[in-house]
Amino acid sequence: MGIMMSKDEDRNSELNRRISADLRARAQDSRRDDPDYVDDSEYVKDTKKTGKFTWVWIVLIILAIISLICIFFI
């Protein structure tokens, strides 16, 4: 038993044409909107630099990785 299927070339090509036209229009719109990143300065304004205990976190992460390696391979 089988199912007879036929390709609807006209419908698929019309759909492909519409999708291509839509993607082309979106690409042209995105090229016109050139961001200048002025609003990003407000985002960074209230942040602070890394603290003086950052090295503690780095050591803890390295120790955690070493302990995982020891658990799996020893």
Predicted model as a PDB file, atoms N, CA, C, CB and O in Angstrom, pLDDT in the B-factor column:
MODEL        1                                                                  
ATOM      1  N   MET A   1       0.837  -1.170   0.000  1.00 55.00           N  
ATOM      2  CA  MET A   1       0.000   0.000   0.000  1.00 55.00           C  
ATOM      3  C   MET A   1       0.887   1.241   0.000  1.00 55.00           C  
ATOM      4  CB  MET A   1      -0.955  -0.006   1.210  1.00 55.00           C  
ATOM      5  O   MET A   1       1.922   1.259   0.667  1.00 55.00           O  
ATOM      6  N   GLY A   2       0.515   2.230  -0.704  1.00 62.00           N  
ATOM      7  CA  GLY A   2       1.318   3.441  -0.777  1.00 62.00           C  
ATOM      8  C   GLY A   2       0.430   4.664  -0.877  1.00 62.00           C  
ATOM      9  O   GLY A   2      -0.770   4.564  -1.131  1.00 62.00           O  
ATOM     10  N   ILE A   3       1.024   5.789  -0.677  1.00 64.00           N  
ATOM     11  CA  ILE A   3       0.304   7.052  -0.769  1.00 64.00           C  
ATOM     12  C   ILE A   3       0.833   7.794  -1.977  1.00 64.00           C  
ATOM     13  CB  ILE A   3       0.460   7.903   0.533  1.00 64.00           C  
ATOM     14  O   ILE A   3       2.039   7.973  -2.141  1.00 64.00           O  
ATOM     15  N   MET A   4      -0.076   8.215  -2.805  1.00 62.00           N  
ATOM     16  CA  MET A   4       0.307   8.986  -3.984  1.00 62.00           C  
ATOM     17  C   MET A   4       0.466  10.450  -3.576  1.00 62.00           C  
ATOM     18  CB  MET A   4      -0.750   8.832  -5.131  1.00 62.00           C  
ATOM     19  O   MET A   4      -0.452  11.059  -3.028  1.00 62.00           O  
ATOM     20  N   MET A   5       1.613  10.984  -3.847  1.00 61.00           N  
ATOM     21  CA  MET A   5       1.867  12.386  -3.528  1.00 61.00           C  
ATOM     22  C   MET A   5       2.402  13.078  -4.765  1.00 61.00           C  
ATOM     23  CB  MET A   5       2.862  12.524  -2.343  1.00 61.00           C  
ATOM     24  O   MET A   5       3.171  12.495  -5.529  1.00 61.00           O  
ATOM     25  N   SER A   6       2.008  14.280  -4.955  1.00 62.00           N  
ATOM     26  CA  SER A   6       2.541  15.050  -6.074  1.00 62.00           C  
ATOM     27  C   SER A   6       3.072  16.363  -5.525  1.00 62.00           C  
ATOM     28  CB  SER A   6       1.453  15.295  -7.174  1.00 62.00           C  
ATOM     29  O   SER A   6       2.531  16.932  -4.576  1.00 62.00           O  
ATOM     30  N   LYS A   7       4.123  16.818  -6.136  1.00 63.00           N  
ATOM     31  CA  LYS A   7       4.694  18.097  -5.714  1.00 63.00           C  
ATOM     32  C   LYS A   7       3.879  19.219  -6.339  1.00 63.00           C  
ATOM     33  CB  LYS A   7       6.201  18.209  -6.117  1.00 63.00           C  
ATOM     34  O   LYS A   7       3.544  19.194  -7.523  1.00 63.00           O  
ATOM     35  N   ASP A   8       3.585  20.165  -5.536  1.00 60.00           N  
ATOM     36  CA  ASP A   8       2.879  21.339  -6.030  1.00 60.00           C  
ATOM     37  C   ASP A   8       3.931  22.415  -6.276  1.00 60.00           C  
ATOM     38  CB  ASP A   8       1.769  21.828  -5.014  1.00 60.00           C  
ATOM     39  O   ASP A   8       4.157  23.286  -5.436  1.00 60.00           O  
ATOM     40  N   GLU A   9       4.561  22.340  -7.428  1.00 59.00           N  
ATOM     41  CA  GLU A   9       5.683  23.226  -7.749  1.00 59.00           C  
ATOM     42  C   GLU A   9       5.270  24.697  -7.744  1.00 59.00           C  
ATOM     43  CB  GLU A   9       6.265  22.861  -9.108  1.00 59.00           C  
ATOM     44  O   GLU A   9       6.028  25.550  -7.281  1.00 59.00           O  
ATOM     45  N   ASP A  10       4.089  24.996  -8.249  1.00 59.00           N  
ATOM     46  CA  ASP A  10       3.652  26.388  -8.312  1.00 59.00           C  
ATOM     47  C   ASP A  10       3.475  26.966  -6.909  1.00 59.00           C  
ATOM     48  CB  ASP A  10       2.342  26.502  -9.102  1.00 59.00           C  
ATOM     49  O   ASP A  10       3.873  28.101  -6.646  1.00 59.00           O  
ATOM     50  N   ARG A  11       2.885  26.194  -6.026  1.00 62.00           N  
ATOM     51  CA  ARG A  11       2.635  26.674  -4.669  1.00 62.00           C  
ATOM     52  C   ARG A  11       3.955  26.846  -3.920  1.00 62.00           C  
ATOM     53  CB  ARG A  11       1.707  25.700  -3.909  1.00 62.00           C  
ATOM     54  O   ARG A  11       4.149  27.843  -3.224  1.00 62.00           O  
ATOM     55  N   ASN A  12       4.864  25.877  -4.061  1.00 70.00           N  
ATOM     56  CA  ASN A  12       6.147  25.971  -3.373  1.00 70.00           C  
ATOM     57  C   ASN A  12       6.977  27.136  -3.899  1.00 70.00           C  
ATOM     58  CB  ASN A  12       6.924  24.668  -3.522  1.00 70.00           C  
ATOM     59  O   ASN A  12       7.616  27.839  -3.117  1.00 70.00           O  
ATOM     60  N   SER A  13       6.976  27.345  -5.186  1.00 81.00           N  
ATOM     61  CA  SER A  13       7.773  28.437  -5.733  1.00 81.00           C  
ATOM     62  C   SER A  13       7.186  29.788  -5.313  1.00 81.00           C  
ATOM     63  CB  SER A  13       7.845  28.333  -7.272  1.00 81.00           C  
ATOM     64  O   SER A  13       7.929  30.738  -5.066  1.00 81.00           O  
ATOM     65  N   GLU A  14       5.867  29.875  -5.233  1.00 83.00           N  
ATOM     66  CA  GLU A  14       5.232  31.124  -4.782  1.00 83.00           C  
ATOM     67  C   GLU A  14       5.586  31.388  -3.322  1.00 83.00           C  
ATOM     68  CB  GLU A  14       3.686  31.058  -4.960  1.00 83.00           C  
ATOM     69  O   GLU A  14       5.885  32.522  -2.950  1.00 83.00           O  
ATOM     70  N   LEU A  15       5.554  30.358  -2.504  1.00 84.00           N  
ATOM     71  CA  LEU A  15       5.908  30.508  -1.094  1.00 84.00           C  
ATOM     72  C   LEU A  15       7.370  30.898  -0.949  1.00 84.00           C  
ATOM     73  CB  LEU A  15       5.627  29.210  -0.325  1.00 84.00           C  
ATOM     74  O   LEU A  15       7.702  31.779  -0.155  1.00 84.00           O  
ATOM     75  N   ASN A  16       8.244  30.251  -1.709  1.00 86.00           N  
ATOM     76  CA  ASN A  16       9.665  30.595  -1.671  1.00 86.00           C  
ATOM     77  C   ASN A  16       9.906  32.034  -2.112  1.00 86.00           C  
ATOM     78  CB  ASN A  16      10.462  29.641  -2.556  1.00 86.00           C  
ATOM     79  O   ASN A  16      10.741  32.732  -1.537  1.00 86.00           O  
ATOM     80  N   ARG A  17       9.186  32.472  -3.116  1.00 88.00           N  
ATOM     81  CA  ARG A  17       9.332  33.839  -3.605  1.00 88.00           C  
ATOM     82  C   ARG A  17       8.903  34.843  -2.539  1.00 88.00           C  
ATOM     83  CB  ARG A  17       8.511  34.042  -4.884  1.00 88.00           C  
ATOM     84  O   ARG A  17       9.569  35.858  -2.338  1.00 88.00           O  
ATOM     85  N   ARG A  18       7.788  34.560  -1.851  1.00 89.00           N  
ATOM     86  CA  ARG A  18       7.307  35.470  -0.813  1.00 89.00           C  
ATOM     87  C   ARG A  18       8.258  35.508   0.374  1.00 89.00           C  
ATOM     88  CB  ARG A  18       5.913  35.059  -0.350  1.00 89.00           C  
ATOM     89  O   ARG A  18       8.513  36.576   0.929  1.00 89.00           O  
ATOM     90  N   ILE A  19       8.784  34.358   0.767  1.00 90.00           N  
ATOM     91  CA  ILE A  19       9.735  34.304   1.882  1.00 90.00           C  
ATOM     92  C   ILE A  19      11.004  35.065   1.522  1.00 90.00           C  
ATOM     93  CB  ILE A  19      10.072  32.838   2.250  1.00 90.00           C  
ATOM     94  O   ILE A  19      11.534  35.818   2.339  1.00 90.00           O  
ATOM     95  N   SER A  20      11.491  34.869   0.304  1.00 91.00           N  
ATOM     96  CA  SER A  20      12.701  35.571  -0.131  1.00 91.00           C  
ATOM     97  C   SER A  20      12.494  37.082  -0.144  1.00 91.00           C  
ATOM     98  CB  SER A  20      13.121  35.091  -1.519  1.00 91.00           C  
ATOM     99  O   SER A  20      13.373  37.837   0.270  1.00 91.00           O  
ATOM    100  N   ALA A  21      11.347  37.513  -0.615  1.00 90.00           N  
ATOM    101  CA  ALA A  21      11.055  38.944  -0.658  1.00 90.00           C  
ATOM    102  C   ALA A  21      10.979  39.520   0.762  1.00 90.00           C  
ATOM    103  CB  ALA A  21       9.732  39.203  -1.416  1.00 90.00           C  
ATOM    104  O   ALA A  21      11.470  40.620   1.015  1.00 90.00           O  
ATOM    105  N   ASP A  22      10.366  38.777   1.681  1.00 91.00           N  
ATOM    106  CA  ASP A  22      10.266  39.238   3.059  1.00 91.00           C  
ATOM    107  C   ASP A  22      11.642  39.323   3.712  1.00 91.00           C  
ATOM    108  CB  ASP A  22       9.359  38.310   3.862  1.00 91.00           C  
ATOM    109  O   ASP A  22      11.936  40.297   4.406  1.00 91.00           O  
ATOM    110  N   LEU A  23      12.480  38.325   3.502  1.00 89.00           N  
ATOM    111  CA  LEU A  23      13.828  38.340   4.076  1.00 89.00           C  
ATOM    112  C   LEU A  23      14.675  39.466   3.486  1.00 89.00           C  
ATOM    113  CB  LEU A  23      14.516  36.992   3.843  1.00 89.00           C  
ATOM    114  O   LEU A  23      15.458  40.101   4.193  1.00 89.00           O  
ATOM    115  N   ARG A  24      14.514  39.706   2.193  1.00 89.00           N  
ATOM    116  CA  ARG A  24      15.241  40.797   1.554  1.00 89.00           C  
ATOM    117  C   ARG A  24      14.829  42.150   2.138  1.00 89.00           C  
ATOM    118  CB  ARG A  24      15.002  40.779   0.039  1.00 89.00           C  
ATOM    119  O   ARG A  24      15.671  43.014   2.382  1.00 89.00           O  
ATOM    120  N   ALA A  25      13.519  42.321   2.359  1.00 88.00           N  
ATOM    121  CA  ALA A  25      13.024  43.578   2.921  1.00 88.00           C  
ATOM    122  C   ALA A  25      13.537  43.772   4.345  1.00 88.00           C  
ATOM    123  CB  ALA A  25      11.486  43.609   2.902  1.00 88.00           C  
ATOM    124  O   ALA A  25      13.914  44.881   4.723  1.00 88.00           O  
ATOM    125  N   ARG A  26      13.552  42.708   5.130  1.00 85.00           N  
ATOM    126  CA  ARG A  26      14.059  42.810   6.504  1.00 85.00           C  
ATOM    127  C   ARG A  26      15.551  43.122   6.525  1.00 85.00           C  
ATOM    128  CB  ARG A  26      13.789  41.510   7.269  1.00 85.00           C  
ATOM    129  O   ARG A  26      16.014  43.887   7.371  1.00 85.00           O  
ATOM    130  N   ALA A  27      16.299  42.540   5.605  1.00 82.00           N  
ATOM    131  CA  ALA A  27      17.740  42.799   5.552  1.00 82.00           C  
ATOM    132  C   ALA A  27      18.009  44.254   5.190  1.00 82.00           C  
ATOM    133  CB  ALA A  27      18.422  41.865   4.537  1.00 82.00           C  
ATOM    134  O   ALA A  27      18.927  44.866   5.737  1.00 82.00           O  
ATOM    135  N   GLN A  28      17.230  44.810   4.288  1.00 80.00           N  
ATOM    136  CA  GLN A  28      17.415  46.204   3.917  1.00 80.00           C  
ATOM    137  C   GLN A  28      17.047  47.132   5.069  1.00 80.00           C  
ATOM    138  CB  GLN A  28      16.582  46.538   2.685  1.00 80.00           C  
ATOM    139  O   GLN A  28      17.700  48.156   5.269  1.00 80.00           O  
ATOM    140  N   ASP A  29      15.999  46.780   5.834  1.00 74.00           N  
ATOM    141  CA  ASP A  29      15.610  47.605   6.980  1.00 74.00           C  
ATOM    142  C   ASP A  29      16.676  47.575   8.064  1.00 74.00           C  
ATOM    143  CB  ASP A  29      14.272  47.132   7.550  1.00 74.00           C  
ATOM    144  O   ASP A  29      16.934  48.590   8.709  1.00 74.00           O  
ATOM    145  N   SER A  30      17.293  46.422   8.266  1.00 67.00           N  
ATOM    146  CA  SER A  30      18.289  46.319   9.336  1.00 67.00           C  
ATOM    147  C   SER A  30      19.569  47.061   8.967  1.00 67.00           C  
ATOM    148  CB  SER A  30      18.604  44.846   9.634  1.00 67.00           C  
ATOM    149  O   SER A  30      20.290  47.502   9.862  1.00 67.00           O  
ATOM    150  N   ARG A  31      19.873  47.212   7.694  1.00 62.00           N  
ATOM    151  CA  ARG A  31      21.063  47.954   7.287  1.00 62.00           C  
ATOM    152  C   ARG A  31      20.903  49.442   7.548  1.00 62.00           C  
ATOM    153  CB  ARG A  31      21.359  47.713   5.812  1.00 62.00           C  
ATOM    154  O   ARG A  31      21.881  50.132   7.837  1.00 62.00           O  
ATOM    155  N   ARG A  32      19.685  49.938   7.449  1.00 59.00           N  
ATOM    156  CA  ARG A  32      19.453  51.365   7.650  1.00 59.00           C  
ATOM    157  C   ARG A  32      19.568  51.757   9.114  1.00 59.00           C  
ATOM    158  CB  ARG A  32      18.088  51.751   7.121  1.00 59.00           C  
ATOM    159  O   ARG A  32      19.975  52.879   9.416  1.00 59.00           O  
ATOM    160  N   ASP A  33      19.223  50.870  10.019  1.00 55.00           N  
ATOM    161  CA  ASP A  33      19.271  51.170  11.449  1.00 55.00           C  
ATOM    162  C   ASP A  33      20.673  50.914  11.963  1.00 55.00           C  
ATOM    163  CB  ASP A  33      18.237  50.325  12.235  1.00 55.00           C  
ATOM    164  O   ASP A  33      20.977  49.823  12.446  1.00 55.00           O  
ATOM    165  N   ASP A  34      21.521  51.917  11.859  1.00 56.00           N  
ATOM    166  CA  ASP A  34      22.900  51.797  12.321  1.00 56.00           C  
ATOM    167  C   ASP A  34      22.962  52.229  13.779  1.00 56.00           C  
ATOM    168  CB  ASP A  34      23.869  52.651  11.443  1.00 56.00           C  
ATOM    169  O   ASP A  34      22.806  53.414  14.070  1.00 56.00           O  
ATOM    170  N   PRO A  35      23.184  51.304  14.697  1.00 60.00           N  
ATOM    171  CA  PRO A  35      23.199  51.699  16.110  1.00 60.00           C  
ATOM    172  C   PRO A  35      24.445  52.504  16.443  1.00 60.00           C  
ATOM    173  CB  PRO A  35      23.121  50.464  17.012  1.00 60.00           C  
ATOM    174  O   PRO A  35      25.533  52.227  15.939  1.00 60.00           O  
ATOM    175  N   ASP A  36      24.274  53.493  17.290  1.00 63.00           N  
ATOM    176  CA  ASP A  36      25.425  54.296  17.700  1.00 63.00           C  
ATOM    177  C   ASP A  36      25.835  53.994  19.141  1.00 63.00           C  
ATOM    178  CB  ASP A  36      25.112  55.783  17.547  1.00 63.00           C  
ATOM    179  O   ASP A  36      26.818  54.551  19.629  1.00 63.00           O  
ATOM    180  N   TYR A  37      25.106  53.134  19.818  1.00 63.00           N  
ATOM    181  CA  TYR A  37      25.420  52.652  21.164  1.00 63.00           C  
ATOM    182  C   TYR A  37      25.510  53.777  22.193  1.00 63.00           C  
ATOM    183  CB  TYR A  37      26.721  51.888  21.142  1.00 63.00           C  
ATOM    184  O   TYR A  37      26.295  53.679  23.136  1.00 63.00           O  
ATOM    185  N   VAL A  38      24.738  54.821  22.036  1.00 64.00           N  
ATOM    186  CA  VAL A  38      24.734  55.914  22.999  1.00 64.00           C  
ATOM    187  C   VAL A  38      24.022  55.476  24.278  1.00 64.00           C  
ATOM    188  CB  VAL A  38      24.055  57.168  22.401  1.00 64.00           C  
ATOM    189  O   VAL A  38      24.422  55.869  25.374  1.00 64.00           O  
ATOM    190  N   ASP A  39      22.977  54.669  24.147  1.00 63.00           N  
ATOM    191  CA  ASP A  39      22.214  54.240  25.319  1.00 63.00           C  
ATOM    192  C   ASP A  39      22.990  53.269  26.191  1.00 63.00           C  
ATOM    193  CB  ASP A  39      20.915  53.604  24.888  1.00 63.00           C  
ATOM    194  O   ASP A  39      22.645  53.089  27.359  1.00 63.00           O  
ATOM    195  N   ASP A  40      24.019  52.643  25.662  1.00 66.00           N  
ATOM    196  CA  ASP A  40      24.796  51.685  26.440  1.00 66.00           C  
ATOM    197  C   ASP A  40      25.580  52.355  27.551  1.00 66.00           C  
ATOM    198  CB  ASP A  40      25.737  50.926  25.540  1.00 66.00           C  
ATOM    199  O   ASP A  40      25.902  51.705  28.546  1.00 66.00           O  
ATOM    200  N   SER A  41      25.897  53.629  27.414  1.00 71.00           N  
ATOM    201  CA  SER A  41      26.652  54.307  28.447  1.00 71.00           C  
ATOM    202  C   SER A  41      25.833  54.406  29.741  1.00 71.00           C  
ATOM    203  CB  SER A  41      27.073  55.701  27.968  1.00 71.00           C  
ATOM    204  O   SER A  41      26.405  54.385  30.831  1.00 71.00           O  
ATOM    205  N   GLU A  42      24.526  54.512  29.637  1.00 73.00           N  
ATOM    206  CA  GLU A  42      23.665  54.518  30.816  1.00 73.00           C  
ATOM    207  C   GLU A  42      23.677  53.162  31.496  1.00 73.00           C  
ATOM    208  CB  GLU A  42      22.236  54.904  30.438  1.00 73.00           C  
ATOM    209  O   GLU A  42      23.606  53.075  32.722  1.00 73.00           O  
ATOM    210  N   TYR A  43      23.765  52.125  30.716  1.00 71.00           N  
ATOM    211  CA  TYR A  43      23.777  50.768  31.258  1.00 71.00           C  
ATOM    212  C   TYR A  43      25.041  50.516  32.080  1.00 71.00           C  
ATOM    213  CB  TYR A  43      23.671  49.739  30.123  1.00 71.00           C  
ATOM    214  O   TYR A  43      24.978  49.863  33.122  1.00 71.00           O  
ATOM    215  N   VAL A  44      26.151  51.009  31.638  1.00 71.00           N  
ATOM    216  CA  VAL A  44      27.435  50.758  32.282  1.00 71.00           C  
ATOM    217  C   VAL A  44      27.686  51.748  33.420  1.00 71.00           C  
ATOM    218  CB  VAL A  44      28.566  50.837  31.256  1.00 71.00           C  
ATOM    219  O   VAL A  44      28.604  51.549  34.215  1.00 71.00           O  
ATOM    220  N   LYS A  45      26.901  52.789  33.506  1.00 77.00           N  
ATOM    221  CA  LYS A  45      27.141  53.880  34.441  1.00 77.00           C  
ATOM    222  C   LYS A  45      27.193  53.416  35.907  1.00 77.00           C  
ATOM    223  CB  LYS A  45      26.065  54.926  34.278  1.00 77.00           C  
ATOM    224  O   LYS A  45      28.087  53.831  36.644  1.00 77.00           O  
ATOM    225  N   ASP A  46      26.264  52.575  36.334  1.00 77.00           N  
ATOM    226  CA  ASP A  46      26.178  52.177  37.743  1.00 77.00           C  
ATOM    227  C   ASP A  46      26.933  50.894  38.066  1.00 77.00           C  
ATOM    228  CB  ASP A  46      24.742  52.010  38.130  1.00 77.00           C  
ATOM    229  O   ASP A  46      26.841  50.402  39.191  1.00 77.00           O  
ATOM    230  N   THR A  47      27.664  50.346  37.129  1.00 77.00           N  
ATOM    231  CA  THR A  47      28.435  49.139  37.417  1.00 77.00           C  
ATOM    232  C   THR A  47      29.745  49.520  38.088  1.00 77.00           C  
ATOM    233  CB  THR A  47      28.702  48.330  36.124  1.00 77.00           C  
ATOM    234  O   THR A  47      30.216  50.650  37.962  1.00 77.00           O  
ATOM    235  N   LYS A  48      30.325  48.567  38.801  1.00 76.00           N  
ATOM    236  CA  LYS A  48      31.595  48.852  39.458  1.00 76.00           C  
ATOM    237  C   LYS A  48      32.642  47.842  39.004  1.00 76.00           C  
ATOM    238  CB  LYS A  48      31.440  48.823  40.999  1.00 76.00           C  
ATOM    239  O   LYS A  48      32.317  46.795  38.443  1.00 76.00           O  
ATOM    240  N   LYS A  49      33.887  48.173  39.254  1.00 77.00           N  
ATOM    241  CA  LYS A  49      34.985  47.322  38.820  1.00 77.00           C  
ATOM    242  C   LYS A  49      35.029  46.045  39.641  1.00 77.00           C  
ATOM    243  CB  LYS A  49      36.316  48.066  38.926  1.00 77.00           C  
ATOM    244  O   LYS A  49      34.385  45.932  40.684  1.00 77.00           O  
ATOM    245  N   THR A  50      35.794  45.094  39.152  1.00 77.00           N  
ATOM    246  CA  THR A  50      35.966  43.833  39.842  1.00 77.00           C  
ATOM    247  C   THR A  50      36.610  44.075  41.206  1.00 77.00           C  
ATOM    248  CB  THR A  50      36.814  42.863  38.999  1.00 77.00           C  
ATOM    249  O   THR A  50      37.525  44.888  41.342  1.00 77.00           O  
ATOM    250  N   GLY A  51      36.117  43.357  42.204  1.00 81.00           N  
ATOM    251  CA  GLY A  51      36.610  43.548  43.562  1.00 81.00           C  
ATOM    252  C   GLY A  51      38.021  43.004  43.759  1.00 81.00           C  
ATOM    253  O   GLY A  51      38.599  42.376  42.871  1.00 81.00           O  
ATOM    254  N   LYS A  52      38.554  43.265  44.949  1.00 83.00           N  
ATOM    255  CA  LYS A  52      39.933  42.845  45.218  1.00 83.00           C  
ATOM    256  C   LYS A  52      40.029  41.367  45.566  1.00 83.00           C  
ATOM    257  CB  LYS A  52      40.518  43.670  46.348  1.00 83.00           C  
ATOM    258  O   LYS A  52      41.131  40.830  45.678  1.00 83.00           O  
ATOM    259  N   PHE A  53      38.885  40.697  45.740  1.00 87.00           N  
ATOM    260  CA  PHE A  53      38.904  39.269  46.053  1.00 87.00           C  
ATOM    261  C   PHE A  53      38.549  38.396  44.847  1.00 87.00           C  
ATOM    262  CB  PHE A  53      37.944  38.981  47.187  1.00 87.00           C  
ATOM    263  O   PHE A  53      38.106  37.261  45.017  1.00 87.00           O  
ATOM    264  N   THR A  54      38.735  38.899  43.674  1.00 90.00           N  
ATOM    265  CA  THR A  54      38.455  38.133  42.466  1.00 90.00           C  
ATOM    266  C   THR A  54      39.367  36.919  42.364  1.00 90.00           C  
ATOM    267  CB  THR A  54      38.613  39.012  41.229  1.00 90.00           C  
ATOM    268  O   THR A  54      38.960  35.869  41.865  1.00 90.00           O  
ATOM    269  N   TRP A  55      40.573  37.059  42.828  1.00 90.00           N  
ATOM    270  CA  TRP A  55      41.525  35.956  42.747  1.00 90.00           C  
ATOM    271  C   TRP A  55      41.043  34.772  43.576  1.00 90.00           C  
ATOM    272  CB  TRP A  55      42.915  36.407  43.221  1.00 90.00           C  
ATOM    273  O   TRP A  55      41.379  33.629  43.267  1.00 90.00           O  
ATOM    274  N   VAL A  56      40.253  35.028  44.634  1.00 94.00           N  
ATOM    275  CA  VAL A  56      39.704  33.927  45.443  1.00 94.00           C  
ATOM    276  C   VAL A  56      38.734  33.107  44.607  1.00 94.00           C  
ATOM    277  CB  VAL A  56      38.994  34.469  46.715  1.00 94.00           C  
ATOM    278  O   VAL A  56      38.757  31.878  44.661  1.00 94.00           O  
ATOM    279  N   TRP A  57      37.882  33.773  43.836  1.00 93.00           N  
ATOM    280  CA  TRP A  57      36.934  33.056  42.974  1.00 93.00           C  
ATOM    281  C   TRP A  57      37.675  32.252  41.910  1.00 93.00           C  
ATOM    282  CB  TRP A  57      35.955  34.044  42.307  1.00 93.00           C  
ATOM    283  O   TRP A  57      37.296  31.121  41.604  1.00 93.00           O  
ATOM    284  N   ILE A  58      38.716  32.829  41.356  1.00 95.00           N  
ATOM    285  CA  ILE A  58      39.487  32.118  40.329  1.00 95.00           C  
ATOM    286  C   ILE A  58      40.129  30.867  40.922  1.00 95.00           C  
ATOM    287  CB  ILE A  58      40.572  33.042  39.721  1.00 95.00           C  
ATOM    288  O   ILE A  58      40.115  29.808  40.295  1.00 95.00           O  
ATOM    289  N   VAL A  59      40.681  30.978  42.101  1.00 96.00           N  
ATOM    290  CA  VAL A  59      41.299  29.816  42.760  1.00 96.00           C  
ATOM    291  C   VAL A  59      40.239  28.760  43.067  1.00 96.00           C  
ATOM    292  CB  VAL A  59      42.025  30.244  44.067  1.00 96.00           C  
ATOM    293  O   VAL A  59      40.482  27.570  42.869  1.00 96.00           O  
ATOM    294  N   LEU A  60      39.074  29.176  43.546  1.00 97.00           N  
ATOM    295  CA  LEU A  60      38.009  28.223  43.847  1.00 97.00           C  
ATOM    296  C   LEU A  60      37.524  27.492  42.595  1.00 97.00           C  
ATOM    297  CB  LEU A  60      36.844  28.939  44.511  1.00 97.00           C  
ATOM    298  O   LEU A  60      37.253  26.292  42.644  1.00 97.00           O  
ATOM    299  N   ILE A  61      37.414  28.197  41.494  1.00 97.00           N  
ATOM    300  CA  ILE A  61      36.981  27.556  40.244  1.00 97.00           C  
ATOM    301  C   ILE A  61      38.031  26.566  39.767  1.00 97.00           C  
ATOM    302  CB  ILE A  61      36.711  28.613  39.148  1.00 97.00           C  
ATOM    303  O   ILE A  61      37.693  25.473  39.313  1.00 97.00           O  
ATOM    304  N   ILE A  62      39.300  26.939  39.866  1.00 97.00           N  
ATOM    305  CA  ILE A  62      40.375  26.027  39.453  1.00 97.00           C  
ATOM    306  C   ILE A  62      40.388  24.791  40.341  1.00 97.00           C  
ATOM    307  CB  ILE A  62      41.747  26.736  39.506  1.00 97.00           C  
ATOM    308  O   ILE A  62      40.562  23.679  39.843  1.00 97.00           O  
ATOM    309  N   LEU A  63      40.207  24.964  41.643  1.00 97.00           N  
ATOM    310  CA  LEU A  63      40.161  23.819  42.551  1.00 97.00           C  
ATOM    311  C   LEU A  63      38.960  22.924  42.265  1.00 97.00           C  
ATOM    312  CB  LEU A  63      40.121  24.297  43.999  1.00 97.00           C  
ATOM    313  O   LEU A  63      39.065  21.700  42.356  1.00 97.00           O  
ATOM    314  N   ALA A  64      37.832  23.516  41.924  1.00 97.00           N  
ATOM    315  CA  ALA A  64      36.657  22.724  41.585  1.00 97.00           C  
ATOM    316  C   ALA A  64      36.898  21.904  40.327  1.00 97.00           C  
ATOM    317  CB  ALA A  64      35.440  23.626  41.400  1.00 97.00           C  
ATOM    318  O   ALA A  64      36.495  20.743  40.263  1.00 97.00           O  
ATOM    319  N   ILE A  65      37.545  22.487  39.331  1.00 96.00           N  
ATOM    320  CA  ILE A  65      37.850  21.758  38.094  1.00 96.00           C  
ATOM    321  C   ILE A  65      38.820  20.627  38.371  1.00 96.00           C  
ATOM    322  CB  ILE A  65      38.431  22.703  37.031  1.00 96.00           C  
ATOM    323  O   ILE A  65      38.652  19.523  37.852  1.00 96.00           O  
ATOM    324  N   ILE A  66      39.831  20.890  39.181  1.00 96.00           N  
ATOM    325  CA  ILE A  66      40.805  19.848  39.526  1.00 96.00           C  
ATOM    326  C   ILE A  66      40.125  18.721  40.295  1.00 96.00           C  
ATOM    327  CB  ILE A  66      41.966  20.439  40.359  1.00 96.00           C  
ATOM    328  O   ILE A  66      40.410  17.549  40.049  1.00 96.00           O  
ATOM    329  N   SER A  67      39.231  19.058  41.220  1.00 96.00           N  
ATOM    330  CA  SER A  67      38.551  18.007  41.973  1.00 96.00           C  
ATOM    331  C   SER A  67      37.635  17.183  41.083  1.00 96.00           C  
ATOM    332  CB  SER A  67      37.752  18.611  43.117  1.00 96.00           C  
ATOM    333  O   SER A  67      37.530  15.972  41.277  1.00 96.00           O  
ATOM    334  N   LEU A  68      36.968  17.800  40.110  1.00 95.00           N  
ATOM    335  CA  LEU A  68      36.147  17.031  39.171  1.00 95.00           C  
ATOM    336  C   LEU A  68      36.991  16.088  38.322  1.00 95.00           C  
ATOM    337  CB  LEU A  68      35.360  17.972  38.266  1.00 95.00           C  
ATOM    338  O   LEU A  68      36.589  14.956  38.052  1.00 95.00           O  
ATOM    339  N   ILE A  69      38.151  16.554  37.909  1.00 94.00           N  
ATOM    340  CA  ILE A  69      39.056  15.708  37.131  1.00 94.00           C  
ATOM    341  C   ILE A  69      39.511  14.527  37.980  1.00 94.00           C  
ATOM    342  CB  ILE A  69      40.279  16.519  36.629  1.00 94.00           C  
ATOM    343  O   ILE A  69      39.577  13.399  37.490  1.00 94.00           O  
ATOM    344  N   CYS A  70      39.824  14.779  39.245  1.00 95.00           N  
ATOM    345  CA  CYS A  70      40.252  13.697  40.136  1.00 95.00           C  
ATOM    346  C   CYS A  70      39.134  12.692  40.371  1.00 95.00           C  
ATOM    347  CB  CYS A  70      40.727  14.266  41.470  1.00 95.00           C  
ATOM    348  O   CYS A  70      39.385  11.488  40.417  1.00 95.00           O  
ATOM    349  N   ILE A  71      37.914  13.166  40.520  1.00 94.00           N  
ATOM    350  CA  ILE A  71      36.779  12.262  40.764  1.00 94.00           C  
ATOM    351  C   ILE A  71      36.552  11.364  39.565  1.00 94.00           C  
ATOM    352  CB  ILE A  71      35.498  13.060  41.078  1.00 94.00           C  
ATOM    353  O   ILE A  71      36.314  10.167  39.733  1.00 94.00           O  
ATOM    354  N   PHE A  72      36.619  11.910  38.358  1.00 90.00           N  
ATOM    355  CA  PHE A  72      36.306  11.126  37.169  1.00 90.00           C  
ATOM    356  C   PHE A  72      37.442  10.235  36.708  1.00 90.00           C  
ATOM    357  CB  PHE A  72      35.921  12.034  36.061  1.00 90.00           C  
ATOM    358  O   PHE A  72      37.182   9.181  36.127  1.00 90.00           O  
ATOM    359  N   PHE A  73      38.670  10.605  36.939  1.00 87.00           N  
ATOM    360  CA  PHE A  73      39.780   9.843  36.372  1.00 87.00           C  
ATOM    361  C   PHE A  73      40.615   9.084  37.399  1.00 87.00           C  
ATOM    362  CB  PHE A  73      40.667  10.762  35.615  1.00 87.00           C  
ATOM    363  O   PHE A  73      41.488   8.306  37.015  1.00 87.00           O  
ATOM    364  N   ILE A  74      40.381   9.282  38.654  1.00 79.00           N  
ATOM    365  CA  ILE A  74      41.167   8.545  39.650  1.00 79.00           C  
ATOM    366  C   ILE A  74      40.286   7.586  40.404  1.00 79.00           C  
ATOM    367  CB  ILE A  74      41.856   9.502  40.627  1.00 79.00           C  
ATOM    368  O   ILE A  74      40.762   6.874  41.287  1.00 79.00           O  
TER     369      ILE A  74                                                      
ENDMDL                                                                          
END                                                                             
